[in-house]
Amino acid sequence: NLKLKFKSNTSKYKIAYHSACSMQHGQKVHDQPINLIKKTGNTVLNIPDGHICCGSAGTYNILQQKIASQLLKNKLENINKISPDFISTGNIGCMTQISSGTNIPVVHTVEVIDWFTGGPKPEKLNSL
């Protein structure tokens, strides 16, 4: 059990959490990152059909570009439905894939937790 000291922040954000397939399906890690982000005092938004892949899947976006592009398109449409301030995910492949199709900032979950426990604000979020 992590003993993190979350700082209070006057600004509140709507954060869309994308649960990477490697984590939610492979490692069965899904609720833990969401619960950590909730401890920051921000709103964590569920992405509709969030259990479906963003299209990155390791080398899938390179080897199966057509299907990967359609998965990304669907993921972005679902993210846009909830209008988050930014997106958090725990996988660099997902970060790269999702950020290739949107102007909504995408940051690693560890960056979010670090920020709200006293670390620097992620550079990608400086405009917020």
MOPAC internal coordinates of N, CA, C and O (Angstrom, degrees):
PM7 1SCF
backbone

  N    0.0000 0     0.00 0     0.00 0    0    0    0
  C    1.4518 1     0.00 0     0.00 0    1    0    0
  C    1.5263 1   109.27 1     0.00 0    2    1    0
  O    1.2310 1   120.36 1   -57.10 1    3    2    1
  N    1.3147 1   116.92 1   122.90 1    3    2    1
  C    1.4573 1   121.67 1   179.68 1    5    3    2
  C    1.5183 1   110.68 1   -77.62 1    6    5    3
  O    1.2310 1   120.95 1   -44.43 1    7    6    5
  N    1.3099 1   115.79 1   135.57 1    7    6    5
  C    1.4671 1   120.58 1   175.26 1    9    7    6
  C    1.5289 1   107.08 1  -107.12 1   10    9    7
  O    1.2310 1   121.03 1   -91.37 1   11   10    9
  N    1.3116 1   115.63 1    88.63 1   11   10    9
  C    1.4614 1   121.69 1  -178.25 1   13   11   10
  C    1.5183 1   109.48 1  -102.32 1   14   13   11
  O    1.2310 1   120.83 1   -37.80 1   15   14   13
  N    1.3135 1   116.02 1   142.20 1   15   14   13
  C    1.4647 1   121.23 1   177.76 1   17   15   14
  C    1.5246 1   108.22 1  -102.52 1   18   17   15
  O    1.2310 1   121.31 1   -82.60 1   19   18   17
  N    1.3189 1   115.10 1    97.40 1   19   18   17
  C    1.4550 1   120.65 1  -179.78 1   21   19   18
  C    1.5199 1   109.05 1   -78.04 1   22   21   19
  O    1.2310 1   121.17 1   -47.50 1   23   22   21
  N    1.3369 1   115.37 1   132.50 1   23   22   21
  C    1.4610 1   119.88 1   178.50 1   25   23   22
  C    1.5239 1   108.99 1   -88.23 1   26   25   23
  O    1.2310 1   120.80 1   -29.34 1   27   26   25
  N    1.3183 1   116.08 1   150.66 1   27   26   25
  C    1.4593 1   118.71 1   176.77 1   29   27   26
  C    1.5217 1   108.42 1   -79.70 1   30   29   27
  O    1.2310 1   121.33 1   -39.36 1   31   30   29
  N    1.2920 1   115.06 1   140.64 1   31   30   29
  C    1.4578 1   121.16 1  -176.33 1   33   31   30
  C    1.5252 1   107.59 1  -128.96 1   34   33   31
  O    1.2310 1   120.72 1   -48.88 1   35   34   33
  N    1.3043 1   116.23 1   131.12 1   35   34   33
  C    1.4611 1   119.19 1  -179.01 1   37   35   34
  C    1.5245 1   111.72 1   -71.37 1   38   37   35
  O    1.2310 1   120.12 1   148.68 1   39   38   37
  N    1.3134 1   117.38 1   -31.32 1   39   38   37
  C    1.4626 1   120.62 1   177.45 1   41   39   38
  C    1.5186 1   108.63 1   -82.84 1   42   41   39
  O    1.2310 1   121.21 1   -44.79 1   43   42   41
  N    1.3083 1   115.28 1   135.21 1   43   42   41
  C    1.4621 1   121.02 1   177.08 1   45   43   42
  C    1.5169 1   108.40 1  -117.05 1   46   45   43
  O    1.2310 1   120.92 1   -38.40 1   47   46   45
  N    1.3109 1   115.85 1   141.60 1   47   46   45
  C    1.4594 1   121.66 1  -175.34 1   49   47   46
  C    1.5186 1   111.02 1  -123.73 1   50   49   47
  O    1.2310 1   121.69 1   -25.75 1   51   50   49
  N    1.3387 1   114.36 1   154.25 1   51   50   49
  C    1.4579 1   122.00 1   171.71 1   53   51   50
  C    1.5286 1   105.82 1   -99.35 1   54   53   51
  O    1.2310 1   121.07 1   -65.65 1   55   54   53
  N    1.3254 1   115.56 1   114.35 1   55   54   53
  C    1.4565 1   121.24 1  -174.78 1   57   55   54
  C    1.5277 1   109.84 1  -112.38 1   58   57   55
  O    1.2310 1   120.82 1   -57.04 1   59   58   57
  N    1.3250 1   116.03 1   122.96 1   59   58   57
  C    1.4617 1   120.65 1   173.71 1   61   59   58
  C    1.5242 1   106.99 1   -88.37 1   62   61   59
  O    1.2310 1   120.34 1   -55.26 1   63   62   61
  N    1.3150 1   116.95 1   124.74 1   63   62   61
  C    1.4654 1   119.93 1   177.72 1   65   63   62
  C    1.5182 1   109.30 1  -101.17 1   66   65   63
  O    1.2310 1   121.14 1   -58.10 1   67   66   65
  N    1.3395 1   115.43 1   121.90 1   67   66   65
  C    1.4667 1   121.22 1   174.82 1   69   67   66
  C    1.5178 1   107.64 1   -99.37 1   70   69   67
  O    1.2310 1   120.75 1   -62.77 1   71   70   69
  N    1.3116 1   116.17 1   117.23 1   71   70   69
  C    1.4567 1   121.97 1   179.48 1   73   71   70
  C    1.5239 1   108.77 1   -86.95 1   74   73   71
  O    1.2310 1   121.18 1   -70.37 1   75   74   73
  N    1.3267 1   115.35 1   109.63 1   75   74   73
  C    1.4682 1   120.69 1  -178.01 1   77   75   74
  C    1.5230 1   110.64 1   -61.52 1   78   77   75
  O    1.2310 1   120.66 1   -37.04 1   79   78   77
  N    1.3243 1   116.35 1   142.96 1   79   78   77
  C    1.4651 1   120.70 1  -179.19 1   81   79   78
  C    1.5278 1   111.51 1   -58.14 1   82   81   79
  O    1.2310 1   120.25 1   139.97 1   83   82   81
  N    1.3301 1   117.12 1   -40.03 1   83   82   81
  C    1.4642 1   120.21 1  -179.29 1   85   83   82
  C    1.5191 1   111.15 1   -60.16 1   86   85   83
  O    1.2310 1   120.70 1   146.82 1   87   86   85
  N    1.3288 1   116.27 1   -33.18 1   87   86   85
  C    1.4561 1   119.84 1   179.84 1   89   87   86
  C    1.5259 1   111.66 1   -83.78 1   90   89   87
  O    1.2310 1   120.27 1   125.34 1   91   90   89
  N    1.3575 1   117.09 1   -54.66 1   91   90   89
  C    1.4611 1   119.05 1  -172.38 1   93   91   90
  C    1.5244 1   113.13 1   -72.09 1   94   93   91
  O    1.2310 1   119.97 1   141.78 1   95   94   93
  N    1.3228 1   117.67 1   -38.22 1   95   94   93
  C    1.4671 1   119.61 1  -177.32 1   97   95   94
  C    1.5260 1   111.39 1   -94.26 1   98   97   95
  O    1.2310 1   120.61 1   136.80 1   99   98   97
  N    1.3331 1   116.44 1   -43.20 1   99   98   97
  C    1.4571 1   120.44 1  -176.97 1  101   99   98
  C    1.5140 1   113.27 1   -76.16 1  102  101   99
  O    1.2310 1   120.29 1   126.62 1  103  102  101
  N    1.3276 1   117.04 1   -53.38 1  103  102  101
  C    1.4645 1   121.44 1  -175.83 1  105  103  102
  C    1.5258 1   113.90 1   -95.29 1  106  105  103
  O    1.2310 1   120.19 1   173.09 1  107  106  105
  N    1.3264 1   117.24 1    -6.91 1  107  106  105
  C    1.4720 1   122.79 1  -177.47 1  109  107  106
  C    1.5284 1   111.54 1    60.25 1  110  109  107
  O    1.2310 1   121.08 1  -144.72 1  111  110  109
  N    1.3341 1   115.53 1    35.28 1  111  110  109
  C    1.4698 1   122.29 1   176.32 1  113  111  110
  C    1.5263 1   106.74 1  -108.48 1  114  113  111
  O    1.2310 1   120.66 1   -70.24 1  115  114  113
  N    1.3238 1   116.34 1   109.76 1  115  114  113
  C    1.4568 1   120.22 1  -179.12 1  117  115  114
  C    1.5256 1   111.21 1  -136.64 1  118  117  115
  O    1.2310 1   120.36 1   124.21 1  119  118  117
  N    1.3061 1   116.91 1   -55.79 1  119  118  117
  C    1.4615 1   120.77 1  -175.39 1  121  119  118
  C    1.5287 1   113.46 1   -72.22 1  122  121  119
  O    1.2310 1   120.02 1   149.77 1  123  122  121
  N    1.3255 1   117.57 1   -30.23 1  123  122  121
  C    1.4576 1   120.65 1  -175.36 1  125  123  122
  C    1.5271 1   113.08 1   -58.84 1  126  125  123
  O    1.2310 1   118.83 1   130.02 1  127  126  125
  N    1.3353 1   119.83 1   -49.98 1  127  126  125
  C    1.4742 1   119.20 1   178.30 1  129  127  126
  C    1.5321 1   112.21 1   -63.52 1  130  129  127
  O    1.2310 1   120.25 1   141.80 1  131  130  129
  N    1.3146 1   117.12 1   -38.20 1  131  130  129
  C    1.4666 1   121.25 1   179.16 1  133  131  130
  C    1.5258 1   109.76 1   -62.15 1  134  133  131
  O    1.2310 1   120.93 1   134.84 1  135  134  133
  N    1.3276 1   115.84 1   -45.16 1  135  134  133
  C    1.4642 1   120.07 1  -179.75 1  137  135  134
  C    1.5251 1   111.99 1   -64.11 1  138  137  135
  O    1.2310 1   120.11 1   143.52 1  139  138  137
  N    1.3349 1   117.39 1   -36.48 1  139  138  137
  C    1.4657 1   120.27 1   175.95 1  141  139  138
  C    1.5230 1   110.96 1   -64.59 1  142  141  139
  O    1.2310 1   120.72 1   135.25 1  143  142  141
  N    1.3293 1   116.23 1   -44.75 1  143  142  141
  C    1.4691 1   119.79 1  -179.82 1  145  143  142
  C    1.5260 1   110.35 1   -63.70 1  146  145  143
  O    1.2310 1   120.10 1   142.24 1  147  146  145
  N    1.3110 1   117.42 1   -37.76 1  147  146  145
  C    1.4675 1   120.56 1   178.31 1  149  147  146
  C    1.5253 1   111.62 1   -60.78 1  150  149  147
  O    1.2310 1   120.14 1   147.82 1  151  150  149
  N    1.3311 1   117.34 1   -32.18 1  151  150  149
  C    1.4671 1   121.33 1   179.19 1  153  151  150
  C    1.5264 1   112.61 1   -65.98 1  154  153  151
  O    1.2310 1   120.24 1   166.47 1  155  154  153
  N    1.3315 1   117.14 1   -13.53 1  155  154  153
  C    1.4706 1   120.49 1   177.59 1  157  155  154
  C    1.5226 1   111.47 1   -75.47 1  158  157  155
  O    1.2310 1   119.98 1   168.36 1  159  158  157
  N    1.3279 1   117.63 1   -11.64 1  159  158  157
  C    1.4584 1   121.51 1  -178.39 1  161  159  158
  C    1.5152 1   113.40 1    88.99 1  162  161  159
  O    1.2310 1   120.31 1  -177.63 1  163  162  161
  N    1.3188 1   117.00 1     2.37 1  163  162  161
  C    1.4595 1   121.64 1   178.22 1  165  163  162
  C    1.5183 1   110.30 1   -92.59 1  166  165  163
  O    1.2310 1   120.91 1   -11.60 1  167  166  165
  N    1.3222 1   115.86 1   168.40 1  167  166  165
  C    1.4552 1   121.77 1   178.32 1  169  167  166
  C    1.5204 1   108.95 1   -90.84 1  170  169  167
  O    1.2310 1   120.64 1   -54.95 1  171  170  169
  N    1.3319 1   116.38 1   125.05 1  171  170  169
  C    1.4620 1   121.19 1   175.77 1  173  171  170
  C    1.5194 1   107.53 1   -99.09 1  174  173  171
  O    1.2310 1   121.13 1   -59.11 1  175  174  173
  N    1.3155 1   115.44 1   120.89 1  175  174  173
  C    1.4606 1   121.42 1  -177.99 1  177  175  174
  C    1.5227 1   110.85 1   -97.23 1  178  177  175
  O    1.2310 1   120.79 1   -43.10 1  179  178  177
  N    1.3186 1   116.09 1   136.90 1  179  178  177
  C    1.4615 1   120.64 1   174.91 1  181  179  178
  C    1.5231 1   108.69 1   -82.67 1  182  181  179
  O    1.2310 1   121.10 1   -51.50 1  183  182  181
  N    1.3127 1   115.50 1   128.50 1  183  182  181
  C    1.4595 1   120.87 1   176.07 1  185  183  182
  C    1.5299 1   107.49 1   -79.10 1  186  185  183
  O    1.2310 1   119.76 1   -53.81 1  187  186  185
  N    1.3389 1   118.06 1   126.19 1  187  186  185
  C    1.4694 1   118.87 1   176.65 1  189  187  186
  C    1.5323 1   110.33 1   -55.22 1  190  189  187
  O    1.2310 1   120.55 1   -41.09 1  191  190  189
  N    1.3190 1   116.55 1   138.91 1  191  190  189
  C    1.4758 1   122.21 1  -175.55 1  193  191  190
  C    1.5264 1   111.11 1    52.14 1  194  193  191
  O    1.2310 1   120.77 1  -142.40 1  195  194  193
  N    1.3205 1   116.13 1    37.60 1  195  194  193
  C    1.4590 1   121.69 1  -176.38 1  197  195  194
  C    1.5102 1   114.75 1   -62.97 1  198  197  195
  O    1.2310 1   120.15 1   161.60 1  199  198  197
  N    1.3143 1   117.32 1   -18.40 1  199  198  197
  C    1.4606 1   121.20 1  -179.68 1  201  199  198
  C    1.5288 1   112.26 1   -76.03 1  202  201  199
  O    1.2310 1   120.40 1   169.89 1  203  202  201
  N    1.3302 1   116.85 1   -10.11 1  203  202  201
  C    1.4637 1   120.83 1  -177.66 1  205  203  202
  C    1.5277 1   109.74 1   -88.75 1  206  205  203
  O    1.2310 1   121.18 1   -39.80 1  207  206  205
  N    1.3013 1   115.36 1   140.20 1  207  206  205
  C    1.4693 1   124.71 1  -176.83 1  209  207  206
  C    1.5286 1   112.33 1   -56.32 1  210  209  207
  O    1.2310 1   121.17 1   -30.95 1  211  210  209
  N    1.3363 1   115.37 1   149.05 1  211  210  209
  C    1.4734 1   121.42 1   176.17 1  213  211  210
  C    1.5265 1   111.45 1   -84.29 1  214  213  211
  O    1.2310 1   120.59 1   169.00 1  215  214  213
  N    1.3379 1   116.48 1   -11.00 1  215  214  213
  C    1.4582 1   120.33 1   178.87 1  217  215  214
  C    1.5104 1   114.30 1   106.28 1  218  217  215
  O    1.2310 1   119.79 1   174.60 1  219  218  217
  N    1.3110 1   118.00 1    -5.40 1  219  218  217
  C    1.4642 1   120.20 1  -179.71 1  221  219  218
  C    1.5244 1   110.05 1   -74.83 1  222  221  219
  O    1.2310 1   120.39 1   112.34 1  223  222  221
  N    1.3064 1   116.86 1   -67.66 1  223  222  221
  C    1.4729 1   123.62 1   174.40 1  225  223  222
  C    1.5228 1   113.30 1    45.25 1  226  225  223
  O    1.2310 1   120.48 1  -123.09 1  227  226  225
  N    1.3155 1   116.69 1    56.91 1  227  226  225
  C    1.4678 1   120.30 1   179.31 1  229  227  226
  C    1.5093 1   110.83 1    69.35 1  230  229  227
  O    1.2310 1   120.45 1    69.04 1  231  230  229
  N    1.3288 1   116.75 1  -110.96 1  231  230  229
  C    1.4781 1   120.94 1   179.34 1  233  231  230
  C    1.5267 1   111.86 1   -99.53 1  234  233  231
  O    1.2310 1   120.41 1  -174.14 1  235  234  233
  N    1.3097 1   116.81 1     5.86 1  235  234  233
  C    1.4670 1   121.50 1  -177.36 1  237  235  234
  C    1.5249 1   111.08 1   -57.04 1  238  237  235
  O    1.2310 1   120.66 1   139.45 1  239  238  237
  N    1.3393 1   116.35 1   -40.55 1  239  238  237
  C    1.4648 1   119.65 1  -178.64 1  241  239  238
  C    1.5272 1   112.01 1   -67.89 1  242  241  239
  O    1.2310 1   120.16 1   164.15 1  243  242  241
  N    1.3173 1   117.29 1   -15.85 1  243  242  241
  C    1.4652 1   121.40 1   176.30 1  245  243  242
  C    1.5253 1   110.48 1   -94.08 1  246  245  243
  O    1.2310 1   120.38 1   136.08 1  247  246  245
  N    1.3244 1   116.87 1   -43.92 1  247  246  245
  C    1.4636 1   121.75 1  -174.86 1  249  247  246
  C    1.5233 1   113.81 1   -82.89 1  250  249  247
  O    1.2310 1   120.47 1   152.96 1  251  250  249
  N    1.3343 1   116.71 1   -27.04 1  251  250  249
  C    1.4745 1   121.70 1  -178.78 1  253  251  250
  C    1.5299 1   108.78 1  -127.89 1  254  253  251
  O    1.2310 1   120.53 1  -119.63 1  255  254  253
  N    1.3211 1   116.60 1    60.37 1  255  254  253
  C    1.4620 1   121.36 1  -171.05 1  257  255  254
  C    1.5189 1   113.99 1   -59.05 1  258  257  255
  O    1.2310 1   119.69 1   140.22 1  259  258  257
  N    1.3061 1   118.19 1   -39.78 1  259  258  257
  C    1.4631 1   120.36 1  -177.02 1  261  259  258
  C    1.5285 1   110.93 1   -64.36 1  262  261  259
  O    1.2310 1   120.43 1   132.30 1  263  262  261
  N    1.3191 1   116.79 1   -47.70 1  263  262  261
  C    1.4688 1   120.70 1   179.98 1  265  263  262
  C    1.5293 1   109.62 1   -67.91 1  266  265  263
  O    1.2310 1   120.46 1   138.05 1  267  266  265
  N    1.3337 1   116.72 1   -41.95 1  267  266  265
  C    1.4646 1   120.68 1   179.93 1  269  267  266
  C    1.5283 1   110.82 1   -61.16 1  270  269  267
  O    1.2310 1   120.37 1   141.37 1  271  270  269
  N    1.3170 1   116.89 1   -38.63 1  271  270  269
  C    1.4711 1   120.68 1   178.55 1  273  271  270
  C    1.5222 1   111.36 1   -64.98 1  274  273  271
  O    1.2310 1   120.47 1   140.84 1  275  274  273
  N    1.3313 1   116.70 1   -39.16 1  275  274  273
  C    1.4648 1   120.43 1   179.10 1  277  275  274
  C    1.5264 1   110.37 1   -68.67 1  278  277  275
  O    1.2310 1   120.40 1   139.62 1  279  278  277
  N    1.3308 1   116.85 1   -40.38 1  279  278  277
  C    1.4669 1   120.06 1   176.84 1  281  279  278
  C    1.5249 1   110.80 1   -61.73 1  282  281  279
  O    1.2310 1   120.45 1   138.06 1  283  282  281
  N    1.3288 1   116.75 1   -41.94 1  283  282  281
  C    1.4593 1   120.85 1   178.17 1  285  283  282
  C    1.5237 1   110.28 1   -63.57 1  286  285  283
  O    1.2310 1   120.25 1   134.79 1  287  286  285
  N    1.3101 1   117.13 1   -45.21 1  287  286  285
  C    1.4637 1   121.12 1   179.59 1  289  287  286
  C    1.5310 1   110.18 1   -57.15 1  290  289  287
  O    1.2310 1   120.35 1   133.88 1  291  290  289
  N    1.3280 1   116.94 1   -46.12 1  291  290  289
  C    1.4631 1   121.15 1   178.96 1  293  291  290
  C    1.5244 1   111.19 1   -62.95 1  294  293  291
  O    1.2310 1   120.45 1   136.85 1  295  294  293
  N    1.3370 1   116.75 1   -43.15 1  295  294  293
  C    1.4648 1   120.84 1  -179.67 1  297  295  294
  C    1.5199 1   110.17 1   -61.57 1  298  297  295
  O    1.2310 1   120.17 1   135.20 1  299  298  297
  N    1.3301 1   117.28 1   -44.80 1  299  298  297
  C    1.4633 1   121.01 1  -178.58 1  301  299  298
  C    1.5276 1   111.45 1   -66.65 1  302  301  299
  O    1.2310 1   119.93 1   141.72 1  303  302  301
  N    1.3200 1   117.74 1   -38.28 1  303  302  301
  C    1.4698 1   120.35 1   176.81 1  305  303  302
  C    1.5288 1   109.86 1   -60.92 1  306  305  303
  O    1.2310 1   120.58 1   138.59 1  307  306  305
  N    1.3287 1   116.50 1   -41.41 1  307  306  305
  C    1.4627 1   120.35 1  -179.87 1  309  307  306
  C    1.5266 1   111.85 1   -70.41 1  310  309  307
  O    1.2310 1   120.12 1   143.55 1  311  310  309
  N    1.3147 1   117.37 1   -36.45 1  311  310  309
  C    1.4681 1   120.62 1   175.94 1  313  311  310
  C    1.5281 1   109.89 1   -64.98 1  314  313  311
  O    1.2310 1   120.61 1   136.40 1  315  314  313
  N    1.3100 1   116.43 1   -43.60 1  315  314  313
  C    1.4721 1   120.37 1  -179.24 1  317  315  314
  C    1.5270 1   112.39 1   -62.70 1  318  317  315
  O    1.2310 1   120.00 1   152.79 1  319  318  317
  N    1.3239 1   117.61 1   -27.21 1  319  318  317
  C    1.4711 1   121.47 1   178.81 1  321  319  318
  C    1.5222 1   111.97 1   -63.14 1  322  321  319
  O    1.2310 1   120.31 1   152.31 1  323  322  321
  N    1.3396 1   117.01 1   -27.69 1  323  322  321
  C    1.4640 1   120.08 1  -175.36 1  325  323  322
  C    1.5344 1   112.90 1  -104.40 1  326  325  323
  O    1.2310 1   119.65 1   176.14 1  327  326  325
  N    1.3203 1   118.27 1    -3.86 1  327  326  325
  C    1.4726 1   124.75 1   174.65 1  329  327  326
  C    1.5338 1   114.29 1    46.21 1  330  329  327
  O    1.2310 1   120.19 1  -117.97 1  331  330  329
  N    1.3399 1   117.25 1    62.03 1  331  330  329
  C    1.4626 1   118.52 1   179.97 1  333  331  330
  C    1.5257 1   111.52 1   -77.68 1  334  333  331
  O    1.2310 1   121.09 1   -19.61 1  335  334  333
  N    1.3380 1   115.52 1   160.39 1  335  334  333
  C    1.4657 1   120.06 1   171.67 1  337  335  334
  C    1.5187 1   110.15 1   -74.47 1  338  337  335
  O    1.2310 1   121.18 1   142.75 1  339  338  337
  N    1.3391 1   115.34 1   -37.25 1  339  338  337
  C    1.4636 1   120.11 1   173.97 1  341  339  338
  C    1.5188 1   109.90 1  -157.05 1  342  341  339
  O    1.2310 1   121.31 1    -8.83 1  343  342  341
  N    1.3218 1   115.10 1   171.17 1  343  342  341
  C    1.4593 1   122.92 1  -176.64 1  345  343  342
  C    1.5235 1   107.89 1  -116.60 1  346  345  343
  O    1.2310 1   120.91 1   -41.42 1  347  346  345
  N    1.3174 1   115.86 1   138.58 1  347  346  345
  C    1.4602 1   121.47 1   176.07 1  349  347  346
  C    1.5170 1   108.64 1  -120.31 1  350  349  347
  O    1.2310 1   120.96 1   -40.96 1  351  350  349
  N    1.3272 1   115.77 1   139.04 1  351  350  349
  C    1.4616 1   121.69 1   174.81 1  353  351  350
  C    1.5170 1   108.38 1  -152.66 1  354  353  351
  O    1.2310 1   120.33 1   -19.53 1  355  354  353
  N    1.3187 1   116.98 1   160.47 1  355  354  353
  C    1.4550 1   121.44 1  -176.67 1  357  355  354
  C    1.5096 1   114.12 1  -107.00 1  358  357  355
  O    1.2310 1   119.68 1  -156.45 1  359  358  357
  N    1.3290 1   118.21 1    23.55 1  359  358  357
  C    1.4579 1   121.13 1  -176.44 1  361  359  358
  C    1.5238 1   109.55 1  -137.61 1  362  361  359
  O    1.2310 1   120.49 1   -54.57 1  363  362  361
  N    1.3242 1   116.66 1   125.43 1  363  362  361
  C    1.4704 1   121.43 1  -177.10 1  365  363  362
  C    1.5341 1   111.70 1   -63.79 1  366  365  363
  O    1.2310 1   119.95 1   146.44 1  367  366  365
  N    1.3242 1   117.71 1   -33.56 1  367  366  365
  C    1.4594 1   120.58 1   177.68 1  369  367  366
  C    1.5210 1   111.23 1   -64.57 1  370  369  367
  O    1.2310 1   120.87 1   136.47 1  371  370  369
  N    1.3232 1   115.94 1   -43.53 1  371  370  369
  C    1.4717 1   120.72 1   177.55 1  373  371  370
  C    1.5266 1   110.36 1   -65.35 1  374  373  371
  O    1.2310 1   120.63 1   139.42 1  375  374  373
  N    1.3279 1   116.40 1   -40.58 1  375  374  373
  C    1.4656 1   119.87 1   178.97 1  377  375  374
  C    1.5220 1   110.41 1   -58.20 1  378  377  375
  O    1.2310 1   121.03 1   133.59 1  379  378  377
  N    1.3293 1   115.63 1   -46.41 1  379  378  377
  C    1.4634 1   121.36 1  -178.56 1  381  379  378
  C    1.5215 1   110.60 1   -66.13 1  382  381  379
  O    1.2310 1   120.42 1   133.81 1  383  382  381
  N    1.3232 1   116.81 1   -46.19 1  383  382  381
  C    1.4625 1   121.88 1  -178.13 1  385  383  382
  C    1.5296 1   111.29 1   -62.15 1  386  385  383
  O    1.2310 1   120.58 1   128.17 1  387  386  385
  N    1.3268 1   116.49 1   -51.83 1  387  386  385
  C    1.4660 1   120.05 1  -176.27 1  389  387  386
  C    1.5222 1   110.86 1   -66.48 1  390  389  387
  O    1.2310 1   119.93 1   137.41 1  391  390  389
  N    1.3200 1   117.73 1   -42.59 1  391  390  389
  C    1.4670 1   119.79 1  -177.91 1  393  391  390
  C    1.5256 1   112.20 1   -68.06 1  394  393  391
  O    1.2310 1   120.00 1   162.47 1  395  394  393
  N    1.3368 1   117.61 1   -17.53 1  395  394  393
  C    1.4733 1   119.70 1   178.65 1  397  395  394
  C    1.5239 1   112.08 1   -71.40 1  398  397  395
  O    1.2310 1   120.23 1   166.49 1  399  398  397
  N    1.3500 1   117.17 1   -13.51 1  399  398  397
  C    1.4609 1   119.21 1  -175.80 1  401  399  398
  C    1.5148 1   115.15 1  -122.72 1  402  401  399
  O    1.2310 1   119.98 1  -172.26 1  403  402  401
  N    1.3371 1   117.64 1     7.74 1  403  402  401
  C    1.4609 1   119.10 1  -177.36 1  405  403  402
  C    1.5208 1   111.38 1  -147.41 1  406  405  403
  O    1.2310 1   121.24 1   -22.99 1  407  406  405
  N    1.3108 1   115.23 1   157.01 1  407  406  405
  C    1.4648 1   120.73 1   173.20 1  409  407  406
  C    1.5283 1   111.84 1   -93.69 1  410  409  407
  O    1.2310 1   120.13 1   175.26 1  411  410  409
  N    1.3241 1   117.35 1    -4.74 1  411  410  409
  C    1.4599 1   121.20 1   175.96 1  413  411  410
  C    1.5298 1   106.89 1   -69.09 1  414  413  411
  O    1.2310 1   119.92 1   -53.08 1  415  414  413
  N    1.3246 1   117.76 1   126.92 1  415  414  413
  C    1.4663 1   118.93 1  -179.01 1  417  415  414
  C    1.5278 1   112.32 1   -61.55 1  418  417  415
  O    1.2310 1   121.04 1   -37.73 1  419  418  417
  N    1.3378 1   115.62 1   142.27 1  419  418  417
  C    1.4571 1   122.67 1   177.84 1  421  419  418
  C    1.5240 1   107.51 1  -121.06 1  422  421  419
  O    1.2310 1   120.62 1   -56.56 1  423  422  421
  N    1.3298 1   116.42 1   123.44 1  423  422  421
  C    1.4643 1   120.88 1  -179.58 1  425  423  422
  C    1.5258 1   110.37 1  -128.91 1  426  425  423
  O    1.2310 1   121.30 1   -24.52 1  427  426  425
  N    1.3184 1   115.11 1   155.48 1  427  426  425
  C    1.4611 1   120.83 1   178.22 1  429  427  426
  C    1.5247 1   109.07 1   -72.64 1  430  429  427
  O    1.2310 1   120.71 1   -36.58 1  431  430  429
  N    1.3077 1   116.24 1   143.42 1  431  430  429
  C    1.4597 1   121.91 1  -179.55 1  433  431  430
  C    1.5325 1   111.67 1   -55.85 1  434  433  431
  O    1.2310 1   120.10 1   142.99 1  435  434  433
  N    1.3190 1   117.41 1   -37.01 1  435  434  433
  C    1.4644 1   120.94 1   179.07 1  437  435  434
  C    1.5326 1   110.66 1   -62.83 1  438  437  435
  O    1.2310 1   120.21 1   144.06 1  439  438  437
  N    1.3364 1   117.21 1   -35.94 1  439  438  437
  C    1.4689 1   120.68 1   176.81 1  441  439  438
  C    1.5305 1   110.78 1   -63.63 1  442  441  439
  O    1.2310 1   120.73 1   140.48 1  443  442  441
  N    1.3203 1   116.20 1   -39.52 1  443  442  441
  C    1.4730 1   121.05 1   179.88 1  445  443  442
  C    1.5260 1   109.79 1   -64.80 1  446  445  443
  O    1.2310 1   120.62 1   131.75 1  447  446  445
  N    1.3185 1   116.42 1   -48.25 1  447  446  445
  C    1.4650 1   120.88 1  -179.11 1  449  447  446
  C    1.5322 1   110.03 1   -64.09 1  450  449  447
  O    1.2310 1   120.21 1   137.91 1  451  450  449
  N    1.3188 1   117.20 1   -42.09 1  451  450  449
  C    1.4700 1   121.07 1   178.11 1  453  451  450
  C    1.5258 1   110.57 1   -59.83 1  454  453  451
  O    1.2310 1   120.24 1   135.01 1  455  454  453
  N    1.3206 1   117.14 1   -44.99 1  455  454  453
  C    1.4607 1   122.46 1  -178.86 1  457  455  454
  C    1.5282 1   111.09 1   -59.39 1  458  457  455
  O    1.2310 1   120.60 1   133.94 1  459  458  457
  N    1.3190 1   116.46 1   -46.06 1  459  458  457
  C    1.4631 1   120.17 1  -175.80 1  461  459  458
  C    1.5305 1   113.99 1   -85.34 1  462  461  459
  O    1.2310 1   120.97 1  -174.02 1  463  462  461
  N    1.3360 1   115.75 1     5.98 1  463  462  461
  C    1.4651 1   119.92 1   171.16 1  465  463  462
  C    1.5257 1   110.35 1  -118.12 1  466  465  463
  O    1.2310 1   120.54 1  -161.14 1  467  466  465
  N    1.3445 1   116.57 1    18.86 1  467  466  465
  C    1.4596 1   120.68 1   172.96 1  469  467  466
  C    1.5118 1   116.22 1   112.56 1  470  469  467
  O    1.2310 1   120.02 1   173.51 1  471  470  469
  N    1.3215 1   117.56 1    -6.49 1  471  470  469
  C    1.4595 1   120.66 1   178.84 1  473  471  470
  C    1.5217 1   111.45 1   -78.39 1  474  473  471
  O    1.2310 1   120.64 1     0.19 1  475  474  473
  N    1.3298 1   116.37 1  -179.81 1  475  474  473
  C    1.4655 1   119.92 1  -178.91 1  477  475  474
  C    1.5284 1   112.62 1   -72.59 1  478  477  475
  O    1.2310 1   121.37 1   -28.88 1  479  478  477
  N    1.3073 1   114.99 1   151.12 1  479  478  477
  C    1.4580 1   120.34 1   173.78 1  481  479  478
  C    1.5284 1   107.58 1   -66.23 1  482  481  479
  O    1.2310 1   119.29 1   -47.81 1  483  482  481
  N    1.3279 1   118.97 1   132.19 1  483  482  481
  C    1.4717 1   120.43 1   178.11 1  485  483  482
  C    1.5289 1   110.73 1   -56.61 1  486  485  483
  O    1.2310 1   120.60 1   -46.90 1  487  486  485
  N    1.3158 1   116.46 1   133.10 1  487  486  485
  C    1.4725 1   121.76 1  -177.62 1  489  487  486
  C    1.5107 1   112.62 1   -52.98 1  490  489  487
  O    1.2310 1   120.17 1   142.76 1  491  490  489
  N    1.3313 1   117.28 1   -37.24 1  491  490  489
  C    1.4678 1   120.36 1  -179.35 1  493  491  490
  C    1.5255 1   112.28 1   -62.13 1  494  493  491
  O    1.2310 1   120.15 1   163.90 1  495  494  493
  N    1.3327 1   117.32 1   -16.10 1  495  494  493
  C    1.4611 1   120.81 1  -177.40 1  497  495  494
  C    1.5188 1   112.99 1  -103.99 1  498  497  495
  O    1.2310 1   119.72 1  -171.50 1  499  498  497
  N    1.3155 1   118.15 1     8.50 1  499  498  497
  C    1.4649 1   121.00 1  -177.63 1  501  499  498
  C    1.5251 1   113.28 1   -59.78 1  502  501  499
  O    1.2310 1   119.69 1   154.40 1  503  502  501
  N    1.3240 1   118.20 1   -25.60 1  503  502  501
  C    1.4626 1   120.68 1  -179.49 1  505  503  502
  C    1.5257 1   112.17 1   -79.06 1  506  505  503
  O    1.2310 1   119.77 1   170.77 1  507  506  505
  N    1.3278 1   118.04 1    -9.23 1  507  506  505
  C    1.4799 1   121.09 1  -179.45 1  509  507  506
  C    1.5106 1   110.78 1   -87.64 1  510  509  507
  O    1.2310 1   120.10 1   180.00 1  511  510  509

